[in-house]
Amino acid sequence: MNGIELSIAVRNCLREFTTHSDELGELDRALGDGDLGITVSLGAAAVEEALAVLPDGATPAEVVLACAKAFANANPSTMAALVAGALLAGSRVWGKAESIAGAQIGQFALAAAESISQRGKSQVGDKTILDAMFPAAEALLNAAPEEDALGSAITAAENGVIASKELQSRRGRASWLQERSIGLQDPGATAFLRFLQSWQSTNTPAIATTTGEQTK
């Protein structure tokens, strides 16, 4: 997938992803300050505007950098800052590559998850977005060439979201609830799952790049 294809794929995905804003806002109100839906909506709109004016010759990393800057500037929330940092970390994996495929997708996902873990001082089991991100990254990295890597990542992320319900929140405002957070679904992990699902439903040709095939 080259830069143009990635830009189109991201915009396709975000239009679907933002339809889940109300769900994410409701989940966040139960555990946090309820601004996740707004963060998603404003960030997606800003990213779409930024990508619309990006030069056609932009590399995949440059596309991601534009996404990171736009998302961070759209809303001064903690999640926006963490997502932007994750995108920056992932872009470094791709460097100046003109196109990306196969293991590069999983490497990007892992670098993004590690960035959030370090900046947010959190890990799997803390009931955060990482409960979906790390399993999904591992699934992408371990997928055989003939496998549906994205499908495996979605399954892994979904299992992480389900598991998050039984965890106690240990980071952010959600941690204030202590034991009362047990039984509630983590909004960040859910947001990551919805992003992957939105990518799958809107970018069928792009899905093939996760297994190293060429985009039609």
TIZAFI-140296 format. One record per residue (C-alpha): residue number from 1; x, y, z. Coordinates in steps of 0.5 Angstrom, whole numbers, plus 500, padded with zeros to 3 digits. Layout:
# residues N
   senu    c1    c2    c3
    NUM     X     Y     Z
...
***
This chain:
# residues 216
   senu    c1    c2    c3
      1   500   500   500
      2   503   507   498
      3   502   513   501
      4   496   515   497
      5   492   508   498
      6   494   509   505
      7   491   516   505
      8   484   514   502
      9   484   508   507
     10   485   512   513
     11   479   517   511
     12   474   511   509
     13   476   508   516
     14   475   514   520
     15   468   516   516
     16   465   509   519
     17   469   509   525
     18   466   516   527
     19   459   513   527
     20   461   509   534
     21   462   516   537
     22   456   516   541
     23   457   509   544
     24   465   511   546
     25   462   517   549
     26   457   513   553
     27   462   508   555
     28   467   513   557
     29   462   517   562
     30   461   510   566
     31   469   510   567
     32   472   517   565
     33   470   524   564
     34   466   522   558
     35   470   526   552
     36   472   520   548
     37   466   521   543
     38   468   528   542
     39   475   526   541
     40   474   521   536
     41   469   526   532
     42   474   532   532
     43   480   528   531
     44   477   524   525
     45   475   531   522
     46   481   534   523
     47   485   528   520
     48   480   528   514
     49   482   535   512
     50   489   534   513
     51   490   528   509
     52   485   532   503
     53   491   537   502
     54   497   532   503
     55   501   532   496
     56   500   526   492
     57   507   524   493
     58   507   523   501
     59   510   517   503
     60   506   512   508
     61   510   515   514
     62   508   522   512
     63   501   520   511
     64   501   518   519
     65   505   524   521
     66   500   529   518
     67   494   524   522
     68   498   525   528
     69   499   532   528
     70   492   534   526
     71   489   529   531
     72   493   532   537
     73   491   539   535
     74   484   538   534
     75   483   536   542
     76   487   537   548
     77   485   531   551
     78   490   526   554
     79   487   520   549
     80   489   525   543
     81   496   526   546
     82   497   519   547
     83   494   517   540
     84   498   522   537
     85   505   520   540
     86   503   513   538
     87   502   515   531
     88   509   518   531
     89   512   512   534
     90   509   508   529
     91   511   512   523
     92   519   511   525
     93   518   504   523
     94   516   505   516
     95   522   511   515
     96   522   513   508
     97   519   507   505
     98   515   508   499
     99   510   503   501
    100   508   498   506
    101   506   491   507
    102   506   485   511
    103   510   485   517
    104   511   493   517
    105   504   493   519
    106   505   489   525
    107   511   493   527
    108   507   499   526
    109   502   497   531
    110   507   494   536
    111   511   501   536
    112   504   505   537
    113   502   500   543
    114   509   501   546
    115   509   508   546
    116   502   509   549
    117   505   504   555
    118   511   508   556
    119   508   515   556
    120   501   513   559
    121   505   509   564
    122   501   503   563
    123   501   496   561
    124   496   490   559
    125   491   489   565
    126   491   496   567
    127   484   496   563
    128   486   501   558
    129   487   501   550
    130   493   497   551
    131   488   491   553
    132   486   491   546
    133   492   494   542
    134   498   489   544
    135   494   483   543
    136   492   485   536
    137   499   487   534
    138   502   480   536
    139   496   477   532
    140   499   482   526
    141   506   480   527
    142   505   472   528
    143   500   471   522
    144   502   467   517
    145   502   469   510
    146   496   465   508
    147   492   468   514
    148   487   474   514
    149   492   478   519
    150   487   483   520
    151   481   478   522
    152   486   475   527
    153   488   482   530
    154   480   484   530
    155   479   477   534
    156   485   478   539
    157   482   486   540
    158   475   483   541
    159   478   478   546
    160   482   484   550
    161   475   488   550
    162   471   482   553
    163   477   481   558
    164   477   488   560
    165   470   488   563
    166   473   483   569
    167   479   488   570
    168   479   494   575
    169   482   500   572
    170   489   502   574
    171   490   509   570
    172   487   515   569
    173   480   518   572
    174   477   511   571
    175   482   509   577
    176   478   513   582
    177   472   508   581
    178   477   502   584
    179   473   496   585
    180   466   499   582
    181   470   499   575
    182   470   492   575
    183   464   489   570
    184   465   495   566
    185   468   495   559
    186   474   499   557
    187   472   505   552
    188   479   506   550
    189   480   498   548
    190   473   499   545
    191   475   505   541
    192   481   501   538
    193   477   495   536
    194   472   499   533
    195   477   502   529
    196   480   495   526
    197   473   493   525
    198   471   500   521
    199   478   499   517
    200   476   492   515
    201   469   494   513
    202   471   500   509
    203   478   498   506
    204   477   491   503
    205   483   491   498
    206   487   495   503
    207   486   489   508
    208   490   484   503
    209   496   489   504
    210   497   486   511
    211   498   479   508
    212   503   482   504
    213   499   482   497
    214   499   488   493
    215   493   492   493
    216   488   492   487
***
